[in-house]
Amino acid sequence: MTDSKKPITIVVLLQDLEFGGTQQYAIRLLERLNRATFLPELWVLRGGNDMASQAAGVGINIVWFSKARIVTPLAIARLAWRLLRSRPQILYTLTVVPNIWGRILGALARVPVIVSGYRSLMPRQQERFLWRLSNKIICNAEALKEIMVRRFAVAPDRIAVIPNAVDTDEFRPEPDAKDPQPTVVFVGRLVAEKDPLNLLEAFSLVAQRLPQARFEIVGNGPFKAEMEARLRAWSLESRIKLLPADDDVRPALRKAWVFALSSASEASPNAIIEAMAMGLPVIATRVGGIPELVVDDSTGLLVEPRDPTSFAEAIIALLTDEARRRSMGEKGRERILARHSIQSMVGQTERVLLEAFRQRSP
């Protein structure tokens, strides 16, 4: 509780509510923040409604500055006016554009505390120039803290590392729901960072070796059209399914034998945490914060990025070894319960926010 015994007004600023790990994190946090200590709002700079209904269900006020497909100058102007008019006690900026304009305008509006998120491997959010405007910076992986200190000379005591989290009651193993056919599932955005074309090539190699195997790629993004064209050319449309993103990924994970993520660059993907919580072994690339999540040869297998052959070999190794899959899935679930619960994430975040608030300049 604050010294005045009144809840601290806090605004979480997002670019959009499209499907994404940061958006999911923000909604989970806003839903569970202690209302006796914090009075939260969600501000959104542009359209993108994939997760709008989920956000609306957490019982907070949502302010839209625009429903356009891009962040417009008008949206930035509205943000500036709103900050001047309401001046929250804490502004928590998440995703790239909010981390740029939110910090600049928040400082000009004399918002007492600005907290920013650094949740991607190399986001273009001008961190070298803007980190000093943040009272605290929250990363979701130690690898990101190391980058900020080494590359941008950020003061280490300005950075807090809080791992991503998952609701382990909602995401839990359901072995009876598994597909009878060997099934590999990917969930994520079809963008360059996730390297979906190499994933697709790895899946095609496995399909040649294991005729019974099936694959599902769940997500939206600019690579989807090219992936569809390749599947048609390879005549693999019946075995490798491209499915639209959904705000509930559990149906896809329930049927999976193995979860696969082929990222070329990555921070700490929620998708891996959710898959491990559901008892799935994970095959992923050794990049960014992924080795902090997946213990190689214990909770899954790690391979080098942009190597579809090695990725395919790892998939085949697990699809053909039930005992190994089961052991990895059980150890992965145990690791998530110990390190990545929602309660732990929210509690750590509340402590960082309160620390920043109490240390604010008069």
C-alpha positions in Angstrom: 0.0 0.0 0.0 1.2 3.5 -0.7 1.9 6.1 2.0 -1.4 7.9 1.2 -3.3 4.6 1.5 -4.8 5.2 -1.9 -4.1 2.9 -4.8 -1.4 3.9 -7.2 -2.7 4.8 -10.6 -0.8 2.8 -13.2 -1.1 2.8 -17.0 0.2 -0.1 -19.2 0.8 1.3 -22.7 0.7 -1.2 -25.6 1.0 -0.7 -29.4 -1.8 -3.0 -30.2 -3.8 -6.1 -29.0 -2.8 -8.4 -31.8 -1.7 -12.0 -30.8 1.7 -11.8 -29.1 3.6 -12.8 -26.0 3.9 -9.3 -24.6 0.2 -8.6 -25.1 -0.6 -11.8 -23.2 1.8 -10.9 -20.4 0.2 -7.4 -20.1 -3.3 -8.9 -19.8 -2.2 -11.5 -17.2 -0.5 -8.8 -15.2 -3.4 -6.3 -15.3 -5.9 -9.0 -14.4 -4.0 -10.0 -11.2 -2.5 -6.7 -9.9 -3.6 -6.1 -6.4 -6.4 -3.6 -6.6 -5.8 -2.4 -3.1 -2.4 -1.2 -4.2 -2.8 -0.4 -7.9 -5.5 1.2 -9.9 -4.7 0.0 -13.5 -5.7 1.1 -17.0 -4.7 -0.2 -20.4 -3.9 2.3 -23.2 -3.6 1.1 -26.8 -2.1 3.1 -29.6 -3.6 1.4 -32.7 -6.0 -1.2 -33.9 -5.5 -5.0 -33.8 -8.2 -6.7 -31.9 -7.1 -10.4 -31.7 -6.9 -10.1 -27.9 -9.4 -7.3 -27.3 -12.1 -9.5 -25.8 -9.6 -11.1 -23.5 -8.4 -7.7 -22.4 -11.9 -6.5 -21.9 -12.6 -9.4 -19.6 -10.0 -8.4 -16.9 -12.1 -5.7 -15.4 -10.1 -2.6 -16.2 -10.6 0.5 -18.3 -9.2 0.3 -21.9 -8.4 3.5 -23.8 -7.9 3.3 -27.5 -6.1 6.2 -29.2 -6.8 4.9 -32.7 -8.2 1.8 -34.5 -6.0 2.4 -37.5 -3.7 -0.3 -38.8 -0.6 1.8 -37.9 0.3 4.1 -35.2 -0.7 7.5 -36.5 0.5 11.0 -35.6 -3.1 11.6 -34.3 -2.7 8.7 -31.9 0.6 10.1 -30.6 -1.0 13.5 -30.1 -3.9 11.9 -28.2 -1.5 10.0 -26.0 0.4 13.3 -25.2 -2.9 15.0 -24.3 -4.1 12.1 -22.1 -0.8 12.0 -20.3 -0.9 15.7 -19.6 -4.6 15.5 -18.5 -4.6 12.4 -16.3 -0.9 12.0 -15.4 -0.8 8.4 -14.0 1.6 7.8 -11.1 3.3 5.0 -13.0 3.5 4.5 -16.8 4.6 1.0 -17.9 5.5 1.0 -21.6 5.5 -2.3 -23.5 6.3 -3.0 -27.2 8.5 -0.9 -29.5 6.5 2.3 -30.3 5.2 2.8 -26.7 8.7 2.4 -25.4 9.8 5.2 -27.6 6.9 7.7 -27.5 5.6 6.7 -24.1 8.9 7.4 -22.4 9.5 10.7 -24.3 6.0 12.0 -23.7 5.8 10.6 -20.2 8.9 12.5 -19.3 7.6 15.7 -20.8 4.3 15.3 -19.0 6.2 14.7 -15.7 4.8 11.3 -15.0 6.4 10.4 -11.6 7.5 6.9 -12.6 8.2 5.4 -16.0 8.9 1.7 -16.2 9.7 0.1 -19.6 9.8 -3.4 -20.9 12.7 -4.9 -22.9 11.3 -8.3 -24.1 12.8 -8.9 -27.5 16.3 -9.7 -28.5 17.0 -6.5 -30.4 13.9 -4.3 -30.5 14.4 -1.0 -32.3 13.2 1.1 -29.4 16.2 3.5 -29.2 17.3 2.0 -25.9 20.8 3.6 -26.1 19.2 7.0 -25.9 16.1 6.5 -23.9 17.0 4.1 -21.1 17.7 7.0 -18.8 14.1 8.0 -19.0 13.1 4.7 -17.3 13.1 4.5 -13.6 13.1 0.7 -14.0 13.5 -1.6 -17.0 11.9 -5.1 -16.8 13.5 -7.9 -18.9 12.1 -11.4 -19.1 15.5 -13.1 -19.5 19.0 -12.8 -18.1 20.3 -12.8 -21.7 18.5 -9.5 -22.4 19.9 -7.9 -19.3 23.4 -8.8 -20.5 22.7 -7.2 -23.9 21.4 -4.0 -22.3 24.4 -3.7 -20.0 27.0 -4.6 -22.7 25.5 -3.0 -25.8 23.7 0.0 -24.4 25.7 0.7 -21.2 22.5 0.6 -19.1 23.1 0.7 -15.4 22.6 -2.8 -14.1 20.7 -1.7 -11.0 18.2 -0.1 -13.3 17.2 -3.5 -14.7 15.0 -6.2 -13.2 14.7 -9.7 -14.7 11.3 -11.3 -14.2 10.7 -14.5 -16.2 7.5 -15.0 -18.2 4.7 -17.0 -16.6 1.8 -19.3 -17.3 -1.3 -20.3 -15.4 -0.4 -23.8 -14.6 -4.0 -24.7 -13.7 -5.2 -23.7 -17.2 -2.1 -25.2 -18.9 -1.7 -28.7 -17.6 -1.0 -32.1 -19.2 -3.9 -33.9 -20.8 -2.4 -37.2 -22.1 -5.8 -38.6 -23.2 -6.2 -35.7 -25.7 -3.1 -36.5 -27.7 -3.6 -37.3 -31.4 -3.1 -41.0 -32.2 -0.8 -40.0 -35.0 2.7 -38.5 -34.2 2.0 -34.8 -34.1 4.3 -31.8 -34.0 3.0 -28.3 -33.2 4.4 -24.8 -33.7 2.6 -21.8 -32.2 3.9 -18.3 -33.1 3.9 -15.4 -35.4 4.9 -16.1 -39.0 7.7 -13.5 -39.1 11.4 -13.4 -39.8 12.4 -13.8 -36.1 10.6 -17.1 -35.8 12.2 -18.4 -39.1 9.0 -20.3 -40.2 10.5 -21.2 -43.6 13.3 -23.2 -42.0 10.7 -24.8 -39.7 8.6 -25.7 -42.8 11.7 -27.3 -44.4 12.5 -29.3 -41.3 8.9 -30.5 -41.2 9.1 -31.6 -44.8 12.3 -33.6 -44.1 10.5 -35.4 -41.2 7.5 -36.1 -43.4 9.7 -37.9 -45.9 11.2 -40.1 -43.1 8.0 -40.7 -41.0 5.0 -41.1 -43.3 2.7 -41.2 -40.3 3.8 -37.9 -38.8 1.5 -34.8 -38.9 2.3 -31.2 -38.3 0.4 -28.1 -37.3 1.7 -24.5 -37.7 -0.6 -22.1 -35.8 -0.1 -18.4 -36.4 -0.5 -15.4 -38.6 2.0 -13.3 -40.4 3.6 -12.1 -43.6 5.3 -15.5 -44.4 2.0 -17.3 -44.6 1.4 -16.9 -48.3 4.9 -18.2 -49.2 4.5 -21.1 -46.9 1.2 -22.1 -48.5 2.8 -21.9 -51.9 5.6 -24.2 -50.8 3.2 -26.8 -49.3 1.3 -26.9 -52.6 4.5 -27.4 -54.5 5.6 -30.2 -52.2 2.1 -31.7 -52.1 2.2 -31.7 -48.3 -1.0 -29.7 -47.6 -2.7 -32.8 -46.1 0.1 -33.4 -43.6 1.4 -29.9 -42.7 -1.5 -27.7 -41.7 -1.3 -23.9 -41.6 -3.9 -22.8 -39.0 -4.9 -19.3 -38.0 -3.8 -17.9 -34.6 -6.3 -18.3 -31.8 -6.4 -16.7 -28.4 -6.6 -20.1 -26.9 -3.6 -22.3 -28.0 -4.5 -25.2 -25.7 -6.5 -27.2 -28.2 -3.4 -27.3 -30.5 -1.1 -28.2 -27.7 -3.3 -30.9 -26.3 -3.0 -33.0 -29.4 0.8 -32.5 -29.8 3.5 -35.1 -29.1 6.2 -32.5 -29.4 6.4 -28.7 -29.5 8.8 -27.1 -32.0 10.1 -23.5 -32.2 12.7 -22.6 -34.9 13.5 -19.0 -34.0 16.4 -17.2 -35.6 16.3 -14.7 -32.7 14.3 -14.8 -29.6 14.0 -13.5 -26.0 11.9 -15.7 -23.7 8.9 -17.0 -25.7 5.6 -17.6 -23.9 4.9 -20.4 -26.3 7.6 -22.6 -24.9 6.5 -22.0 -21.3 2.9 -22.9 -22.2 4.0 -26.1 -24.0 6.2 -27.2 -21.1 3.4 -26.5 -18.7 1.2 -28.9 -20.7 3.9 -31.6 -20.4 5.3 -31.4 -23.9 9.0 -31.9 -24.7 10.3 -28.9 -26.7 12.6 -28.8 -29.7 14.0 -25.2 -30.1 16.9 -23.2 -31.3 19.8 -22.2 -29.1 19.2 -18.5 -29.3 18.5 -15.6 -26.9 16.8 -16.6 -23.6 15.6 -20.0 -24.9 18.4 -22.0 -23.1 17.2 -20.4 -19.8 13.8 -22.2 -20.4 14.7 -25.5 -22.1 17.4 -27.7 -20.5 19.0 -29.5 -23.4 18.5 -33.3 -23.2 16.4 -32.9 -20.1 13.3 -31.0 -20.9 13.8 -30.9 -24.6 16.4 -30.6 -27.4 18.3 -27.5 -28.5 19.7 -27.2 -32.0 21.5 -24.4 -33.8 19.4 -21.8 -35.7 18.9 -22.0 -39.5 19.7 -25.7 -39.6 16.6 -27.6 -40.8 18.4 -30.9 -41.1 19.4 -30.9 -37.4 16.0 -29.7 -36.4 14.4 -32.6 -38.4 16.8 -35.1 -36.8 15.8 -33.8 -33.3 12.1 -34.2 -34.1 12.5 -37.7 -35.4 14.5 -38.7 -32.3 11.7 -37.7 -30.0 8.8 -38.9 -32.1 10.3 -42.4 -32.2 11.1 -42.6 -28.4 8.1 -42.5 -26.2 9.9 -43.0 -22.9 12.2 -40.1 -23.7 9.3 -37.9 -24.6 7.4 -38.7 -21.5 10.5 -38.0 -19.2 11.2 -34.7 -20.9 7.6 -33.6 -20.7 7.4 -34.4 -16.9 10.7 -32.6 -16.2 9.5 -29.6 -18.2 6.2 -29.4 -16.3 8.2 -29.5 -13.0 10.5 -26.7 -14.2 7.6 -24.5 -15.0 5.9 -25.1 -11.7 9.1 -24.1 -9.9 10.1 -21.1 -11.9 7.2 -19.7 -14.0 4.0 -19.4 -12.1 1.6 -16.5 -12.6 1.7 -15.7 -8.9 5.5 -15.4 -8.9 5.5 -13.2 -11.9 2.8 -10.8 -10.6 4.4 -10.7 -7.1 7.9 -9.8 -8.5 6.4 -7.2 -10.8 4.5 -5.5 -8.0 7.7 -5.3 -6.0 9.6 -3.7 -8.8 6.8 -1.2 -9.4 6.5 -0.3 -5.7 10.3 0.0 -5.5 10.4 2.4 -8.4 7.5 4.4 -7.0 9.0 4.8 -3.6 12.4 5.8 -5.1 10.8 8.4 -7.4 12.2 12.0 -7.4 10.0 14.5 -5.6 
